């Protein structure tokens, strides 16, 4: 079992991990997902103590491996790591790459190392490449050799840091197939990956990382089908988001519309939908809400799904309860309805901005 307690990692200009606490049970297969730069790889490197945490504890079967004097060599023998870049020795053959760590670190004989290496090459489907050199192999084959080398050390836990990210797309499947087979061996595994289908299919737990820690965790069904938190939902559904704050009656309307246009063009929003987004913003914000407020307190969030080609505008605003959908006779609401397929209002008493309007934009 691995227990992370208030783990923090700081660098000079960035703090990727601020406060990470979690328990990884024996036999767990954890997919670690999230946007780039959110500390996923740093987390794995801290668990293996390739990066020393700034503070916090890492307990492996009850032993605090962050304490001075801990035998990290012994810890790492039971915690294998597979990197993005393979890290094979170019001057050694495939079988020698797998044999040498066993001989040097485990004290096995050359014969024992050879037999175990061949057994593992058979598992990863590369027995016929045993006497080839790494530069004679494809990226997918090299990664499978790296996995076999890790398994040769008989680790209790395997950490895989984006094992397919450096591969040609045609080679990703062969490595994923090998990792899927490893998952059946009962070893504890943590896998950092951007391949969402793979993350879902292989894991029994998923960590979504953001804001310096594990932002949300759960089963694959919970995270991928029913995410609770907003950033998780946006990431899983590949939503492109633009947030606009309106705090003055005389805000720069032209500047905001230009910002919306730039956002739409960057995310390849269809031209007609872009016009509908701009029109919906103009009518709801400029024509309906701002005139009724002495001091506007409005947040407009635009979400666009490139998978479904759908856009959603959510407008949260402070002040007294006001439902704009009831102003059916007013011209702005009539114009607004020409740009959206559905509009709903809700009063959320526990929110900072208690008024909320959600609009589905016409394509």
C-alpha positions as CSV (number, residue, x, y, z in Angstrom):
1,X,0.0,0.0,0.0
2,X,1.2,3.5,-0.8
3,X,-0.1,6.4,1.3
4,X,0.5,10.1,0.3
5,X,0.2,12.6,3.1
6,X,0.1,16.4,2.3
7,X,2.6,15.9,-0.5
8,X,4.0,19.2,-1.9
9,X,6.6,19.8,-4.6
10,X,8.0,23.3,-5.3
11,X,10.4,24.5,-8.0
12,X,11.9,27.9,-8.4
13,X,9.1,29.3,-10.6
14,X,6.2,26.8,-10.2
15,X,4.6,24.6,-7.6
16,X,3.0,21.6,-9.5
17,X,1.9,19.8,-6.3
18,X,0.5,21.8,-3.4
19,X,-1.3,19.3,-1.2
20,X,-1.7,15.7,-2.4
21,X,-3.2,13.1,-0.1
22,X,-4.3,9.7,-1.3
23,X,-4.1,6.0,-0.6
24,X,-3.2,3.5,-3.3
25,X,-4.2,0.0,-2.2
26,X,-2.4,-3.2,-3.3
27,X,-3.7,-4.3,-6.6
28,X,-5.2,-0.9,-7.5
29,X,-4.8,0.3,-11.1
30,X,-5.0,4.0,-11.1
31,X,-5.2,6.2,-14.2
32,X,-3.9,9.7,-13.6
33,X,-5.4,12.2,-16.1
34,X,-5.6,15.9,-16.4
35,X,-4.3,18.9,-18.5
36,X,-0.7,19.2,-19.2
37,X,1.4,20.9,-16.6
38,X,-0.8,19.9,-13.6
39,X,1.8,17.7,-11.9
40,X,0.9,14.2,-13.1
41,X,4.4,13.2,-14.0
42,X,5.8,15.0,-11.0
43,X,3.6,13.0,-8.7
44,X,4.9,9.7,-10.1
45,X,8.5,10.9,-9.9
46,X,7.9,11.9,-6.2
47,X,6.4,8.5,-5.4
48,X,9.5,6.9,-6.8
49,X,11.7,9.6,-5.1
50,X,13.3,10.5,-8.4
51,X,12.1,14.0,-7.3
52,X,12.4,14.8,-3.6
53,X,9.1,16.3,-2.2
54,X,9.4,19.7,-0.7
55,X,7.2,18.5,2.2
56,X,4.8,15.8,3.1
57,X,5.2,12.0,3.5
58,X,5.1,9.0,1.2
59,X,4.5,5.7,3.1
60,X,5.2,2.5,1.3
61,X,3.8,-0.5,3.3
62,X,4.0,1.8,6.4
63,X,7.6,2.9,5.8
64,X,8.2,6.7,5.3
65,X,10.5,6.7,2.3
66,X,11.0,10.5,2.5
67,X,12.9,10.2,5.8
68,X,16.7,10.6,5.7
69,X,18.5,7.3,5.7
70,X,15.8,5.4,3.8
71,X,17.3,2.8,1.5
72,X,15.9,4.2,-1.8
73,X,17.7,1.5,-3.8
74,X,15.8,-1.1,-2.0
75,X,12.5,0.8,-2.3
76,X,12.9,1.2,-6.1
77,X,13.6,-2.5,-6.6
78,X,9.9,-3.0,-5.6
79,X,8.7,0.1,-7.5
80,X,9.4,-0.1,-11.2
81,X,9.0,2.9,-13.5
82,X,8.4,3.0,-17.2
83,X,9.3,6.4,-18.8
84,X,8.1,8.1,-22.0
85,X,11.6,7.9,-23.6
86,X,12.3,4.2,-23.1
87,X,15.8,4.8,-21.5
88,X,17.4,1.7,-23.1
89,X,21.1,1.3,-23.5
90,X,22.0,1.6,-27.1
91,X,25.2,-0.4,-26.9
92,X,23.4,-3.4,-25.4
93,X,21.2,-5.9,-27.1
94,X,17.6,-6.2,-26.0
95,X,18.2,-9.2,-23.8
96,X,21.3,-7.5,-22.3
97,X,19.2,-4.5,-21.4
98,X,16.9,-6.8,-19.5
99,X,19.6,-9.0,-18.0
100,X,22.0,-6.3,-16.6
101,X,19.7,-4.7,-13.9
102,X,18.9,-8.2,-12.6
103,X,22.6,-9.1,-12.3
104,X,23.7,-5.8,-10.9
105,X,20.8,-5.1,-8.5
106,X,19.2,-8.5,-7.7
107,X,22.4,-10.5,-7.7
108,X,21.1,-13.0,-10.2
109,X,23.4,-15.1,-12.4
110,X,23.7,-14.4,-16.1
111,X,21.8,-17.6,-16.8
112,X,19.0,-16.6,-14.4
113,X,18.8,-13.1,-15.9
114,X,18.8,-14.5,-19.4
115,X,16.0,-17.0,-18.7
116,X,13.9,-14.4,-17.0
117,X,14.5,-11.9,-19.8
118,X,13.5,-14.4,-22.5
119,X,10.4,-15.3,-20.5
120,X,9.3,-11.7,-20.3
121,X,10.2,-11.0,-23.9
122,X,7.8,-13.8,-24.8
123,X,5.1,-12.1,-22.7
124,X,5.5,-8.8,-24.5
125,X,5.8,-10.5,-27.9
126,X,9.4,-9.7,-28.7
127,X,11.3,-13.0,-28.1
128,X,12.6,-12.9,-31.7
129,X,14.1,-9.5,-31.1
130,X,16.3,-10.6,-28.1
131,X,19.6,-10.1,-29.9
132,X,18.7,-6.9,-31.8
133,X,19.9,-3.5,-30.7
134,X,17.4,-0.7,-29.7
135,X,18.1,1.4,-32.8
136,X,16.9,-1.5,-34.9
137,X,13.5,-1.4,-33.4
138,X,10.3,0.7,-33.6
139,X,9.2,3.0,-30.8
140,X,6.5,0.6,-29.8
141,X,8.9,-2.3,-29.6
142,X,11.4,-0.3,-27.5
143,X,8.6,0.6,-25.0
144,X,7.6,-3.1,-24.8
145,X,11.3,-3.9,-24.0
146,X,11.3,-1.2,-21.4
147,X,8.2,-2.7,-19.8
148,X,9.9,-6.2,-19.8
149,X,13.0,-4.7,-18.2
150,X,10.8,-3.2,-15.4
151,X,9.0,-6.5,-14.9
152,X,12.3,-8.4,-14.6
153,X,12.9,-6.6,-11.3
154,X,9.7,-8.2,-10.0
155,X,8.3,-4.9,-8.6
156,X,5.2,-4.8,-6.4
157,X,4.2,-1.5,-8.0
158,X,4.7,-0.2,-11.6
159,X,4.6,3.5,-12.4
160,X,4.0,4.3,-16.1
161,X,4.7,7.9,-17.1
162,X,2.8,8.5,-20.4
163,X,4.1,5.3,-21.8
164,X,2.6,5.9,-25.3
165,X,3.1,9.7,-25.7
166,X,6.4,9.4,-27.6
167,X,5.0,6.8,-30.1
168,X,3.6,7.0,-33.6
169,X,-0.2,6.6,-33.4
170,X,0.1,3.3,-35.2
171,X,2.2,1.9,-32.4
172,X,0.1,3.0,-29.4
173,X,-2.2,0.0,-29.5
174,X,0.6,-2.6,-29.2
175,X,1.9,-1.0,-26.0
176,X,-1.5,-0.5,-24.6
177,X,-2.3,-4.2,-25.2
178,X,0.8,-5.2,-23.2
179,X,-0.1,-2.9,-20.3
180,X,-3.6,-4.3,-20.3
181,X,-2.1,-7.8,-19.9
182,X,0.0,-6.6,-17.0
183,X,-3.1,-5.3,-15.3
184,X,-4.2,-8.9,-15.0
185,X,-1.2,-9.9,-13.0
186,X,-2.5,-8.2,-9.8
187,X,0.3,-5.7,-9.5
188,X,-0.3,-2.2,-8.3
189,X,-0.1,0.3,-11.2
190,X,-0.3,4.0,-11.7
191,X,-0.5,5.2,-15.3
192,X,-0.2,8.8,-16.4
193,X,-1.9,9.0,-19.8
194,X,-3.7,11.3,-22.2
195,X,-5.5,8.4,-23.8
196,X,-8.9,8.7,-22.3
197,X,-10.4,5.4,-23.6
198,X,-7.3,3.6,-22.4
199,X,-7.5,5.3,-19.0
200,X,-11.1,4.2,-18.6
201,X,-10.7,0.7,-19.8
202,X,-7.7,-0.3,-17.7
203,X,-8.3,1.3,-14.3
204,X,-10.4,0.6,-11.3
205,X,-9.7,4.2,-10.0
206,X,-9.1,7.5,-11.8
207,X,-7.3,10.6,-10.4
208,X,-8.1,13.8,-12.2
209,X,-5.4,16.3,-11.4
210,X,-5.8,20.1,-11.4
211,X,-5.2,23.0,-9.0
212,X,-2.0,21.4,-7.6
213,X,-3.5,18.2,-6.5
214,X,-6.1,15.4,-7.0
215,X,-9.0,17.6,-8.0
216,X,-11.5,14.7,-8.2
217,X,-11.2,10.9,-8.0
218,X,-13.5,8.0,-8.4
219,X,-14.2,4.9,-10.5
220,X,-14.0,5.2,-14.3
221,X,-17.8,5.3,-14.5
222,X,-17.9,8.2,-11.9
223,X,-15.2,10.3,-13.5
224,X,-16.0,9.7,-17.2
225,X,-19.8,9.4,-17.1
226,X,-20.8,11.5,-14.0
227,X,-18.0,13.9,-13.1
228,X,-19.0,16.1,-10.2
229,X,-16.7,19.0,-10.4
230,X,-16.7,21.6,-13.1
231,X,-13.1,21.3,-14.3
232,X,-13.4,17.6,-14.5
233,X,-16.5,17.8,-16.6
234,X,-14.9,20.3,-19.0
235,X,-11.8,18.1,-19.4
236,X,-13.7,14.9,-19.9
237,X,-16.0,16.4,-22.5
238,X,-13.2,18.3,-24.2
239,X,-15.0,21.6,-23.7
240,X,-13.3,24.8,-24.8
241,X,-14.2,27.5,-22.3
242,X,-14.2,31.3,-22.2
243,X,-15.1,33.2,-19.1
244,X,-16.1,36.9,-19.3
245,X,-16.5,39.1,-16.2
246,X,-18.8,42.2,-16.5
247,X,-18.5,44.6,-13.6
248,X,-19.2,48.0,-15.1
249,X,-22.2,49.4,-17.0
250,X,-19.9,51.0,-19.5
251,X,-17.8,47.9,-20.1
252,X,-15.9,47.6,-23.5
253,X,-18.7,45.8,-25.4
254,X,-16.8,45.9,-28.7
255,X,-13.6,44.5,-27.1
256,X,-15.6,41.7,-25.5
257,X,-17.2,40.8,-28.8
258,X,-13.8,40.7,-30.4
259,X,-12.6,38.4,-27.6
260,X,-15.5,36.1,-28.3
261,X,-14.7,36.1,-32.1
262,X,-11.1,35.3,-31.3
263,X,-12.1,32.4,-29.1
264,X,-14.5,31.0,-31.7
265,X,-12.0,31.2,-34.5
266,X,-9.3,29.6,-32.4
267,X,-11.5,26.7,-31.5
268,X,-13.0,26.3,-35.0
269,X,-16.5,27.2,-34.0
270,X,-18.7,27.3,-37.1
271,X,-19.2,30.8,-38.4
272,X,-23.0,30.7,-38.0
273,X,-22.8,29.5,-34.4
274,X,-20.2,32.2,-33.6
275,X,-22.7,34.8,-34.8
276,X,-25.4,33.2,-32.6
277,X,-23.0,33.3,-29.6
278,X,-22.3,36.9,-30.1
279,X,-26.0,37.8,-30.6
280,X,-27.0,35.8,-27.4
281,X,-24.3,37.6,-25.4
282,X,-25.4,41.0,-26.8
283,X,-29.1,40.6,-26.0
284,X,-28.7,38.9,-22.6
285,X,-25.9,41.0,-21.2
286,X,-25.9,44.3,-23.1
287,X,-29.7,44.7,-23.6
288,X,-31.3,42.8,-20.7
289,X,-29.1,42.5,-17.6
290,X,-26.7,45.5,-17.6
291,X,-29.5,48.2,-17.9
292,X,-31.2,46.7,-14.9
293,X,-28.1,46.8,-12.6
294,X,-26.6,49.8,-10.8
295,X,-23.3,47.9,-10.4
296,X,-23.2,44.8,-12.7
297,X,-21.8,41.6,-11.2
298,X,-22.0,39.2,-14.1
299,X,-20.0,36.2,-15.2
300,X,-20.7,34.8,-18.7
301,X,-19.2,31.4,-19.4
302,X,-19.1,30.1,-23.0
303,X,-18.5,26.3,-23.5
304,X,-18.0,24.7,-26.9
305,X,-17.7,21.0,-27.5
306,X,-15.8,20.3,-30.8
307,X,-16.9,16.7,-30.6
308,X,-20.6,17.5,-30.5
309,X,-20.3,20.9,-32.1
310,X,-22.6,22.4,-29.4
311,X,-22.2,25.6,-27.5
312,X,-23.6,26.6,-24.1
313,X,-23.7,30.0,-22.5
314,X,-24.1,30.2,-18.7
315,X,-24.7,33.6,-17.2
316,X,-24.4,34.0,-13.4
317,X,-25.2,37.3,-11.9
318,X,-25.8,38.9,-8.5
319,X,-28.5,41.2,-7.3
320,X,-32.1,40.6,-6.6
321,X,-33.9,37.6,-8.1
322,X,-34.7,38.4,-11.7
323,X,-35.8,35.9,-14.3
324,X,-35.3,37.3,-17.8
325,X,-37.3,34.5,-19.5
326,X,-40.5,36.1,-18.2
327,X,-40.0,39.2,-20.2
328,X,-41.6,37.6,-23.2
329,X,-42.9,40.8,-24.7
330,X,-39.6,42.6,-24.7
331,X,-37.7,42.9,-28.0
332,X,-34.3,41.7,-26.7
333,X,-35.8,38.5,-25.5
334,X,-37.4,37.9,-28.8
335,X,-34.1,38.5,-30.6
336,X,-32.3,36.3,-28.2
337,X,-34.7,33.4,-28.9
338,X,-33.6,33.6,-32.6
339,X,-30.1,32.6,-31.5
340,X,-30.7,29.9,-28.9
341,X,-32.7,26.7,-28.9
342,X,-33.4,26.6,-25.2
343,X,-33.1,29.0,-22.3
344,X,-33.7,28.3,-18.6
345,X,-33.4,30.3,-15.4
346,X,-32.6,29.2,-11.8
347,X,-32.2,30.9,-8.5
348,X,-29.4,29.2,-6.6
349,X,-29.5,30.4,-3.0
350,X,-26.2,29.0,-1.9
351,X,-24.2,30.6,-4.8
352,X,-22.3,33.9,-4.7
353,X,-24.2,35.0,-7.8
354,X,-27.6,33.5,-7.1
355,X,-29.2,34.2,-10.6
356,X,-28.3,31.7,-13.3
357,X,-29.4,31.6,-16.9
358,X,-28.3,28.7,-19.2
359,X,-28.7,29.0,-23.0
360,X,-28.2,26.4,-25.7
361,X,-26.9,28.1,-28.8
362,X,-28.3,27.3,-32.2
363,X,-25.8,25.7,-34.6
